Amino acid sequence: MAEIRHRFVESESGLRMHVAEAGEGPLVLLLHGFPECWYSWRHQLSALAEAGFHAVAPDQRGYARTGGPGEVSQYSILHLAGDAAGLVRPLGADRAVVVGHDWGAPVAWAVAQFRPDKVRGVVALSVPHRPRTSRPPVAVMRERIGDGYYMVHFQRPDVPEAEFDRDRAATFRRMLYAASGDGPGLAPIVPEGGGFLDACPEPGKLPGWLTEHDVETLVAEYEHSGFTGPVNWYRNLDRNWELTTAWHRAPISPPALYVAGDRDLVVAAPGAREGIERMGDFVPNLREVVWLPGCGHWTQQERPAEVNEALLNFLHAL
């Protein structure tokens, strides 16, 4: 198994970022989601390295060993895409294949849209490309789903991170189990007067793809930065809408791959399947949509072998 190395790299955005990396060859940038870090890509780093690629998984802005600024406004999609695009040259490449899961997927789509000159290909796990809407998203979500919808709830100052930081081991255990293909299915609605974790039952036992060591590793990685930075990404949803006017319904031109589990809560959202079917309207070079039966939200952790196969097929075809 290829060795995973750790170091800090200064992105051209000015942020000093912790990265885990393995292998040598064409650059593949692996962008994690919420509530995760580089460790979410542990199964891909070695597999890609052994196949002849330079696989790099950064802790993104606000997360784990990278950490980040205190101001909420410093977590916009322009900052996040700038961090990722700004790693390419310091990592010794001119272009990269950018792979993102969960929140990492919108960042990967944004890098491909804003800086196609730096992108050989783009891969999204779980979250499809969603064209910019005609109205700011938080008000739309509040109208359609209510104040309890988790993305609306996350707009509240201090409250979400206080809940998640109280017992981080329980947070990771409950959230990872609930949203997985092994869990009961997560309806991400916060009950009135309650918290997000009220929708995430404590597992009787961990699913086969998740170990106590994995949970302990995530707790250790979050020791210094906690959950404020990660939640700040959600607090920029309306700001992102304002900042991306110039890319309203702009196409994403690099070759693309989309992979999702059929038990993913993202796919279960109203209109999600229809949006995925129409994704080619805005991603004209979408090569393939890969569905993983029985897989939940944590795509590359729940089904590492199948995700690695899909990634390598896409990479070798570029």
PADOZA-68076 format. One record per atom (N, C-alpha, C): x, y, z; residue in one letter. Coordinates in steps of 0.02 Angstrom, whole numbers, padded with zeros to 5 digits, always signed. Layout:
residues N
XYZa
...
//
This chain:
residues 318
+00042-00060+00000m
+00000+00000+00000m
+00044+00062+00000m
+00028+00110-00043a
+00069+00171-00048a
+00067+00211+00017a
+00123+00241+00034e
+00129+00280+00095e
+00090+00346+00087e
+00053+00365+00139i
+00019+00430+00141i
+00064+00478+00180i
+00083+00533+00147r
+00127+00583+00177r
+00086+00645+00196r
+00110+00682+00245h
+00075+00742+00269h
+00123+00801+00267h
+00097+00859+00246r
+00136+00921+00249r
+00088+00979+00243r
+00115+01040+00249f
+00076+01101+00239f
+00099+01134+00174f
+00050+01159+00136v
+00063+01191+00072v
+00028+01258+00072v
+00064+01309+00048e
+00034+01376+00043e
-00003+01381-00023e
-00070+01385-00020s
-00110+01396-00080s
-00097+01466-00107s
-00106+01474-00171e
-00100+01541-00201e
-00154+01588-00174e
-00204+01561-00140s
-00255+01603-00107s
-00227+01636-00045s
-00169+01612-00021g
-00138+01639+00040g
-00151+01596+00101g
-00192+01544+00095l
-00207+01500+00152l
-00156+01444+00156l
-00128+01434+00215r
-00082+01378+00227r
-00124+01316+00242r
-00120+01266+00198m
-00166+01209+00201m
-00129+01144+00217m
-00157+01105+00263h
-00131+01038+00274h
-00155+00993+00218h
-00109+00952+00191v
-00127+00904+00140v
-00100+00835+00158v
-00139+00784+00140a
-00115+00715+00140a
-00106+00695+00068a
-00050+00662+00052e
-00036+00647-00018e
-00001+00580-00025e
-00008+00552-00084a
+00026+00489-00100a
+00039+00486-00175a
+00094+00454-00193g
+00108+00441-00263g
+00139+00499-00301g
+00156+00484-00363e
+00184+00533-00410e
+00149+00524-00476e
+00143+00578-00514g
+00110+00575-00579g
+00061+00631-00588g
+00013+00625-00634p
-00038+00677-00643p
-00075+00691-00578p
-00089+00754-00566l
-00119+00775-00502l
-00194+00761-00500l
-00216+00730-00445v
-00287+00720-00430v
-00299+00752-00362v
-00341+00803-00361l
-00356+00840-00300l
-00422+00814-00271l
-00421+00793-00208l
-00478+00761-00176l
-00506+00807-00122l
-00567+00833-00133l
-00596+00883-00089l
-00652+00852-00047l
-00643+00851+00019h
-00691+00820+00064h
-00752+00864+00075h
-00801+00835+00111g
-00862+00871+00128g
-00870+00882+00203g
-00932+00890+00224f
-00950+00902+00294f
-00982+00839+00323f
-00963+00819+00384p
-00913+00847+00429p
-00851+00802+00425p
-00806+00817+00380e
-00752+00770+00364e
-00684+00806+00362e
-00636+00774+00331c
-00569+00802+00323c
-00532+00757+00273c
-00467+00765+00269w
-00427+00724+00221w
-00440+00650+00230w
-00455+00628+00292y
-00460+00557+00308y
-00517+00522+00270y
-00565+00561+00246s
-00620+00532+00207s
-00595+00499+00143s
-00535+00518+00121w
-00507+00492+00059w
-00453+00439+00071w
-00451+00410+00131r
-00397+00363+00148r
-00394+00304+00099r
-00453+00282+00074h
-00454+00225+00029h
-00433+00244-00043h
-00442+00307-00060q
-00426+00329-00128q
-00353+00350-00136q
-00324+00379-00083l
-00256+00404-00088l
-00208+00349-00111l
-00210+00292-00078s
-00165+00237-00096s
-00182+00207-00163s
-00246+00197-00176a
-00267+00166-00239a
-00246+00208-00299a
-00255+00274-00295l
-00236+00318-00350l
-00160+00320-00357l
-00124+00321-00300a
-00051+00322-00303a
-00025+00259-00337a
-00053+00202-00319e
-00030+00139-00349e
-00046+00134-00423e
-00094+00174-00446a
-00112+00175-00517a
-00072+00227-00556a
-00026+00262-00522g
+00018+00309-00558g
-00003+00381-00555g
-00041+00401-00504f
-00063+00470-00497f
-00036+00501-00432f
-00032+00567-00432h
-00015+00605-00372h
-00081+00626-00340h
-00101+00589-00289a
-00166+00601-00255a
-00154+00646-00195a
-00192+00700-00190v
-00184+00748-00136v
-00252+00765-00107v
-00259+00756-00041a
-00321+00771-00006a
-00307+00826+00046a
-00326+00888+00032p
-00316+00941+00081p
-00371+00941+00134p
-00354+00967+00193d
-00406+00989+00240d
-00428+01058+00214d
-00491+01065+00196q
-00513+01128+00166q
-00520+01183+00219q
-00532+01242+00196r
-00535+01303+00238r
-00582+01292+00298r
-00556+01305+00357g
-00595+01299+00419g
-00593+01231+00450g
-00565+01182+00415y
-00568+01112+00438y
-00502+01088+00467y
-00508+01048+00520a
-00455+01005+00546a
-00389+01043+00552a
-00335+01016+00522r
-00268+01045+00533r
-00258+01110+00494r
-00298+01122+00443t
-00292+01185+00406t
-00319+01243+00447t
-00378+01234+00476g
-00409+01289+00512g
-00426+01346+00464g
-00438+01405+00492g
-00455+01461+00448g
-00473+01523+00487g
-00491+01576+00452p
-00506+01640+00484p
-00571+01636+00524p
-00581+01685+00566g
-00641+01687+00608g
-00701+01719+00575g
-00690+01761+00524e
-00745+01798+00493e
-00787+01751+00449e
-00852+01753+00458v
-00897+01711+00418v
-00889+01725+00344v
-00879+01789+00326s
-00876+01809+00256s
-00816+01779+00219s
-00768+01752+00256q
-00708+01723+00225q
-00717+01651+00203q
-00780+01627+00203y
-00794+01558+00184y
-00840+01554+00123y
-00836+01604+00080s
-00877+01604+00019s
-00850+01554-00032s
-00891+01539-00082i
-00870+01492-00134i
-00811+01519-00173i
-00802+01584-00176l
-00743+01612-00210l
-00680+01597-00170l
-00684+01601-00104h
-00627+01582-00062h
-00612+01507-00069h
-00665+01466-00066l
-00655+01393-00066l
-00627+01369-00132l
-00655+01394-00188a
-00629+01375-00254a
-00559+01404-00264a
-00546+01463-00237g
-00480+01493-00242g
-00428+01452-00204g
-00447+01426-00146d
-00400+01383-00109d
-00381+01322-00150d
-00431+01289-00179a
-00419+01227-00216a
-00379+01241-00280a
-00402+01289-00320a
-00367+01306-00382a
-00296+01329-00366a
-00289+01363-00309g
-00224+01390-00289g
-00175+01338-00264g
-00196+01276-00256l
-00150+01222-00237l
-00115+01191-00297l
-00144+01198-00357v
-00120+01160-00415v
-00047+01174-00429v
-00029+01238-00436r
+00040+01254-00453r
+00088+01239-00395r
+00072+01256-00332p
+00117+01237-00277p
+00128+01162-00271p
+00080+01122-00295l
+00089+01050-00294l
+00126+01024-00356l
+00152+01070-00397g
+00196+01051-00451g
+00162+01034-00516g
+00100+01057-00525a
+00062+01040-00586a
+00035+01104-00618a
+00017+01097-00681d
-00018+01151-00716d
-00094+01141-00714d
-00114+01077-00713r
-00185+01061-00712r
-00196+01001-00667r
-00259+00991-00647a
-00275+00935-00603a
-00344+00908-00622a
-00355+00845-00604v
-00424+00820-00601v
-00448+00835-00530v
-00505+00869-00526v
-00531+00891-00461v
-00591+00847-00443v
-00586+00814-00386v
-00637+00767-00363v
-00666+00794-00298v
-00732+00798-00292g
-00762+00823-00231g
-00820+00780-00208g
-00826+00775-00142h
-00883+00739-00112h
-00920+00786-00065h
-00988+00780-00065d
-01029+00822-00021d
-01012+00895-00036d
-00995+00937+00015w
-00979+01007+00002w
-00918+01013-00045w
-00875+00963-00045g
-00818+00965-00091g
-00840+00964-00164g
-00899+00935-00177a
-00923+00932-00247a
-00941+01001-00274a
-00980+01043-00239p
-00990+01111-00264p
-00925+01150-00273p
-00876+01137-00230v
-00811+01171-00239v
-00778+01146-00303v
-00780+01080-00314a
-00750+01053-00375a
-00786+01080-00437a
-00853+01081-00436w
-00890+01109-00493w
-00870+01183-00504w
-00862+01220-00448a
-00845+01291-00454a
-00776+01301-00484a
-00727+01260-00462v
-00660+01265-00490v
-00662+01252-00566v
-00701+01201-00585a
-00707+01184-00657a
-00742+01240-00696a
-00788+01274-00663q
-00825+01328-00697q
-00785+01393-00699q
-00751+01409-00643f
-00715+01472-00639f
-00646+01469-00672f
-00613+01411-00668r
-00544+01404-00692r
-00536+01340-00734r
-00572+01334-00789p
-00566+01274-00830p
-00496+01263-00857p
-00456+01316-00861d
-00387+01309-00884d
-00345+01266-00836d
-00366+01259-00774k
-00329+01221-00724k
-00357+01150-00715k
-00410+01133-00751v
-00447+01071-00737v
-00446+01024-00797v
-00416+00965-00787r
-00418+00913-00839r
-00484+00875-00838r
-00514+00871-00780g
-00578+00836-00773g
-00606+00851-00704g
-00671+00841-00696v
-00704+00853-00632v
-00748+00794-00615v
-00744+00771-00552v
-00783+00715-00528v
-00821+00738-00466v
-00886+00725-00464a
-00927+00742-00406a
-00957+00679-00377a
-00950+00670-00312l
-00982+00616-00276l
-01039+00645-00235l
-01098+00618-00242s
-01157+00636-00203s
-01193+00698-00229s
-01159+00755-00234v
-01193+00818-00250v
-01183+00834-00325v
-01238+00835-00363p
-01233+00852-00434p
-01222+00927-00443p
-01205+00946-00504h
-01203+01018-00519h
-01274+01045-00518h
-01282+01101-00483r
-01347+01134-00480r
-01339+01204-00509r
-01373+01220-00563p
-01366+01288-00591p
-01389+01340-00540p
-01360+01399-00545r
-01379+01454-00501r
-01453+01469-00509r
-01486+01479-00452t
-01558+01490-00451t
-01573+01564-00463t
-01637+01579-00473s
-01657+01648-00486s
-01668+01688-00422s
-01670+01654-00365r
-01681+01688-00301r
-01630+01662-00250r
-01615+01703-00198p
-01568+01679-00146p
-01593+01615-00114p
-01549+01567-00102p
-01571+01500-00084p
-01601+01493-00014p
-01577+01530+00036v
-01600+01518+00104v
-01674+01534+00111v
-01697+01589+00081a
-01768+01606+00085a
-01810+01553+00050a
-01785+01527-00006v
-01822+01475-00043v
-01828+01412+00000v
-01773+01391+00033m
-01775+01332+00075m
-01821+01343+00135m
-01820+01403+00163r
-01864+01418+00221r
-01937+01413+00199r
-01953+01439+00140e
-02022+01436+00116e
-02045+01365+00101e
-02002+01327+00069r
-02022+01261+00045r
-02018+01207+00098r
-01969+01212+00144i
-01957+01158+00191i
-01967+01180+00263i
-01953+01244+00278g
-01964+01270+00345g
-01900+01286+00381g
-01907+01319+00439d
-01849+01340+00478d
-01809+01281+00505d
-01841+01223+00509g
-01807+01164+00536g
-01759+01132+00487g
-01762+01150+00423y
-01716+01120+00375y
-01645+01136+00396y
-01601+01087+00394y
-01535+01095+00425y
-01495+01153+00396y
-01500+01166+00331m
-01462+01222+00302m
-01487+01289+00327m
-01552+01293+00342v
-01580+01354+00372v
-01560+01358+00445v
-01564+01302+00480h
-01544+01299+00551h
-01471+01320+00559h
-01428+01301+00511f
-01357+01316+00516f
-01342+01391+00507f
-01392+01431+00488q
-01381+01504+00484q
-01378+01535+00553q
-01402+01501+00604r
-01403+01528+00672r
-01332+01535+00699r
-01315+01592+00729p
-01247+01599+00756p
-01237+01554+00816p
-01180+01522+00818d
-01154+01484+00876d
-01190+01419+00892d
-01254+01413+00877v
-01294+01357+00901v
-01273+01290+00870v
-01268+01284+00804p
-01251+01218+00775p
-01183+01192+00798p
-01132+01234+00797e
-01066+01210+00815e
-01062+01192+00889e
-01100+01228+00932a
-01101+01210+01003a
-01127+01139+01013a
-01179+01121+00975e
-01206+01053+00979e
-01155+01002+00956e
-01122+01014+00899f
-01076+00966+00870f
-01012+00959+00911f
-00989+01014+00941d
-00927+01013+00979d
-00935+00983+01049d
-00997+00976+01073r
-01008+00953+01141r
-00980+00883+01153r
-00991+00838+01106d
-00964+00770+01110d
-00949+00749+01038d
-00888+00764+01016r
-00872+00754+00945r
-00875+00681+00924r
-00856+00636+00968a
-00860+00565+00950a
-00932+00545+00935a
-00979+00567+00978a
-01049+00553+00966a
-01074+00586+00902a
-01051+00647+00890t
-01071+00683+00828t
-01052+00643+00766t
-00989+00621+00763f
-00967+00584+00704f
-01003+00517+00699f
-01007+00482+00754r
-01040+00416+00754r
-01111+00421+00729r
-01149+00467+00757r
-01220+00472+00742r
-01232+00498+00672r
-01194+00549+00652m
-01205+00578+00585m
-01184+00530+00530m
-01126+00499+00538l
-01102+00453+00486l
-01147+00392+00480l
-01171+00367+00536y
-01217+00310+00533y
-01284+00329+00502y
-01313+00384+00525a
-01381+00402+00505a
-01386+00413+00430a
-01335+00445+00400a
-01338+00462+00329a
-01309+00408+00283a
-01290+00352+00312s
-01261+00298+00272s
-01314+00252+00244s
-01293+00208+00199g
-01339+00158+00172g
-01359+00106+00224g
-01322+00103+00279d
-01338+00056+00333d
-01384+00086+00385d
-01393+00152+00383g
-01433+00186+00433g
-01507+00186+00416g
-01546+00218+00460p
-01619+00218+00450p
-01642+00267+00397p
-01596+00306+00369g
-01616+00359+00323g
-01623+00424+00361g
-01587+00475+00340l
-01585+00538+00377l
-01630+00589+00343l
-01682+00612+00380a
-01721+00669+00359a
-01692+00729+00395a
-01654+00772+00360p
-01615+00824+00395p
-01657+00883+00418p
-01706+00869+00461i
-01750+00919+00489i
-01738+00923+00564i
-01723+00983+00587v
-01710+00994+00658v
-01777+01007+00693v
-01796+00966+00743p
-01859+00976+00777p
-01859+01042+00816p
-01916+01073+00822e
-01921+01137+00858e
-01895+01128+00929e
-01848+01172+00948g
-01818+01168+01014g
-01764+01116+01021g
-01750+01079+00968g
-01700+01026+00971g
-01638+01042+00930g
-01599+00990+00915g
-01538+00998+00877g
-01536+00951+00818g
-01486+00960+00776f
-01479+00918+00716f
-01470+00845+00734f
-01434+00831+00788l
-01419+00762+00806l
-01481+00725+00831l
-01535+00761+00846d
-01597+00727+00864d
-01623+00685+00806d
-01602+00702+00745a
-01622+00663+00686a
-01574+00605+00672a
-01521+00599+00713c
-01469+00549+00701c
-01465+00502+00761c
-01494+00443+00757p
-01492+00398+00814p
-01422+00370+00827p
-01409+00355+00889e
-01345+00322+00908e
-01348+00251+00881e
-01298+00229+00842p
-01301+00161+00815p
-01291+00108+00869p
-01328+00053+00864g
-01316-00004+00908g
-01247-00031+00898g
-01226-00034+00834k
-01156-00051+00817k
-01139-00014+00753k
-01076-00001+00744l
-01054+00036+00686l
-01061-00007+00623l
-01078+00024+00565p
-01079-00014+00503p
-01009-00039+00485p
-01006-00089+00441g
-00943-00123+00426g
-00889-00078+00397g
-00908-00023+00365w
-00859+00020+00333w
-00830+00072+00381w
-00857+00076+00443l
-00837+00127+00491l
-00815+00093+00556l
-00756+00110+00581t
-00730+00079+00642t
-00723+00131+00698t
-00715+00107+00759e
-00702+00153+00814e
-00637+00192+00802e
-00588+00160+00770h
-00526+00195+00754h
-00540+00253+00707h
-00584+00243+00658d
-00602+00298+00612d
-00632+00357+00651d
-00678+00341+00697v
-00710+00394+00736v
-00658+00430+00779v
-00614+00392+00811e
-00561+00422+00853e
-00515+00466+00811e
-00501+00445+00749t
-00458+00485+00706t
-00491+00552+00689t
-00555+00550+00673l
-00591+00612+00657l
-00592+00659+00718l
-00604+00631+00777v
-00604+00672+00838v
-00536+00706+00847v
-00483+00667+00837a
-00415+00695+00844a
-00402+00750+00792a
-00424+00740+00731e
-00413+00789+00678e
-00450+00855+00693e
-00507+00851+00727y
-00547+00911+00742y
-00528+00943+00808y
-00476+00918+00841e
-00461+00940+00909e
-00450+01016+00914e
-00416+01045+00866h
-00397+01116+00872h
-00445+01163+00835h
-00478+01139+00782s
-00519+01186+00742s
-00593+01181+00757s
-00618+01123+00777g
-00689+01116+00793g
-00734+01126+00734g
-00796+01143+00747f
-00848+01144+00695f
-00868+01213+00670f
-00841+01267+00698t
-00864+01333+00676t
-00848+01346+00603t
-00786+01333+00582g
-00767+01343+00512g
-00810+01303+00465g
-00819+01237+00477p
-00862+01197+00434p
-00933+01224+00428p
-00963+01245+00484v
-01032+01271+00480v
-01033+01338+00443v
-00978+01376+00446n
-00976+01441+00411n
-00986+01433+00335n
-00969+01375+00308w
-00982+01365+00236w
-01056+01374+00221w
-01099+01348+00265y
-01171+01353+00255y
-01196+01424+00264y
-01162+01462+00306r
-01183+01531+00319r
-01167+01578+00261r
-01137+01551+00208n
-01121+01591+00149n
-01165+01573+00089n
-01218+01535+00099l
-01259+01513+00042l
-01287+01573+00004l
-01316+01622+00039d
-01343+01680+00004d
-01287+01724-00023d
-01232+01730+00013r
-01175+01769-00012r
-01148+01737-00076r
-01144+01671-00077n
-01121+01637-00138n
-01166+01653-00197n
-01231+01655-00185w
-01279+01671-00238w
-01265+01741-00265w
-01251+01788-00220e
-01237+01857-00242e
-01171+01861-00280e
-01121+01824-00258l
-01054+01830-00288l
-01047+01795-00355l
-01094+01749-00371t
-01086+01710-00433t
-01133+01732-00489t
-01156+01795-00485t
-01199+01821-00538t
-01168+01814-00607t
-01103+01825-00612a
-01069+01822-00677a
-01071+01752-00708a
-01082+01700-00667w
-01083+01631-00692w
-01154+01602-00693w
-01204+01647-00693h
-01273+01623-00692h
-01287+01577-00751h
-01300+01513-00735r
-01316+01462-00785r
-01260+01452-00836r
-01199+01468-00817a
-01141+01458-00861a
-01125+01383-00864a
-01104+01358-00923p
-01088+01287-00928p
-01023+01270-00893p
-01015+01206-00877i
-00952+01179-00850i
-00924+01135-00904i
-00867+01156-00932s
-00843+01125-00994s
-00797+01065-00987s
-00757+01057-00933p
-00712+00999-00931p
-00749+00933-00929p
-00717+00878-00950p
-00747+00812-00943p
-00767+00799-00871p
-00826+00767-00862a
-00854+00760-00794a
-00880+00689-00783a
-00880+00670-00719l
-00908+00607-00696l
-00948+00621-00633l
-01006+00588-00626y
-01047+00595-00566y
-01060+00525-00537y
-01049+00518-00471v
-01058+00453-00437v
-01101+00465-00375v
-01152+00423-00365a
-01195+00431-00305a
-01225+00365-00284a
-01239+00360-00220g
-01275+00303-00194g
-01350+00314-00201g
-01387+00261-00214d
-01459+00270-00224d
-01497+00279-00158d
-01461+00273-00100r
-01491+00286-00035r
-01464+00352-00005r
-01433+00393-00046d
-01406+00457-00023d
-01462+00506-00010d
-01461+00541+00047l
-01512+00590+00062l
-01513+00647+00011l
-01455+00662-00020v
-01452+00714-00071v
-01495+00694-00131v
-01491+00632-00150v
-01529+00606-00207v
-01603+00600-00191v
-01618+00591-00126a
-01688+00584-00105a
-01725+00650-00101a
-01689+00706-00104a
-01721+00772-00098a
-01768+00784-00156a
-01823+00821-00145p
-01871+00835-00199p
-01837+00865-00261p
-01850+00835-00319g
-01823+00861-00381g
-01752+00841-00396g
-01718+00806-00350a
-01647+00791-00360a
-01636+00745-00419a
-01675+00691-00424r
-01665+00643-00479r
-01675+00678-00546r
-01726+00720-00550e
-01739+00756-00613e
-01681+00802-00630e
-01653+00835-00579g
-01596+00878-00591g
-01535+00840-00616g
-01525+00780-00589i
-01469+00738-00611i
-01479+00717-00683i
-01541+00701-00701e
-01555+00681-00770e
-01543+00738-00819e
-01552+00800-00796r
-01543+00859-00840r
-01473+00890-00833r
-01430+00860-00793m
-01365+00890-00780m
-01325+00902-00843m
-01332+00860-00894g
-01296+00869-00956g
-01312+00934-00992g
-01369+00967-00975d
-01385+01031-01005d
-01333+01084-00987d
-01304+01077-00927f
-01256+01126-00902f
-01186+01098-00896f
-01180+01032-00900v
-01115+00998-00899v
-01111+00958-00964v
-01097+00992-01020p
-01104+00960-01086p
-01056+00902-01097p
-01001+00899-01058n
-00953+00845-01067n
-00958+00793-01010n
-01019+00786-00984l
-01031+00735-00932l
-01024+00666-00963l
-00973+00629-00942r
-00957+00565-00974r
-01002+00508-00950r
-01018+00509-00884e
-01053+00452-00855e
-01085+00471-00789e
-01142+00440-00774v
-01173+00443-00708v
-01171+00372-00680v
-01139+00362-00623v
-01131+00296-00592v
-01173+00293-00529v
-01219+00245-00526w
-01261+00234-00467w
-01235+00174-00428w
-01232+00181-00361l
-01209+00128-00317l
-01269+00104-00276l
-01297+00045-00292p
-01356+00021-00256p
-01343+00009-00182p
-01388+00033-00140g
-01383+00022-00068g
-01335+00068-00033g
-01300+00111-00070c
-01251+00156-00040c
-01285+00220-00017c
-01264+00244+00041g
-01290+00307+00067g
-01247+00366+00047g
-01240+00414+00093h
-01209+00478+00077h
-01133+00477+00076h
-01101+00432+00113w
-01028+00434+00121w
-00995+00392+00068w
-01005+00411+00006t
-00993+00370-00053t
-00926+00335-00053t
-00871+00373-00048q
-00805+00344-00057q
-00782+00304+00005q
-00816+00314+00061q
-00800+00275+00120q
-00842+00211+00123q
-00906+00217+00103e
-00949+00158+00104e
-00931+00108+00049e
-00913+00133-00009r
-00900+00089-00067r
-00833+00105-00099r
-00778+00098-00062p
-00713+00119-00089p
-00694+00084-00153p
-00705+00018-00158a
-00682-00018-00218a
-00719+00006-00280a
-00784+00015-00275e
-00823+00037-00333e
-00807+00109-00352e
-00797+00152-00301v
-00779+00221-00316v
-00710+00224-00348v
-00663+00185-00322n
-00595+00184-00352n
-00598+00161-00424n
-00638+00110-00438e
-00644+00085-00506e
-00672+00139-00553e
-00725+00173-00531a
-00755+00226-00572a
-00705+00283-00583a
-00669+00303-00530l
-00619+00356-00536l
-00565+00337-00586l
-00538+00277-00579l
-00482+00256-00622l
-00505+00248-00694l
-00564+00223-00705n
-00590+00218-00774n
-00594+00288-00806n
-00619+00336-00768f
-00625+00405-00792f
-00556+00435-00804f
-00511+00426-00756l
-00443+00455-00763l
-00405+00426-00822l
-00410+00361-00831h
-00373+00330-00886h
-00402+00350-00954h
-00465+00370-00956a
-00497+00388-01019a
-00484+00461-01039a
-00456+00500-00993l
-00444+00571-01009l
-00387+00579-01059l
//
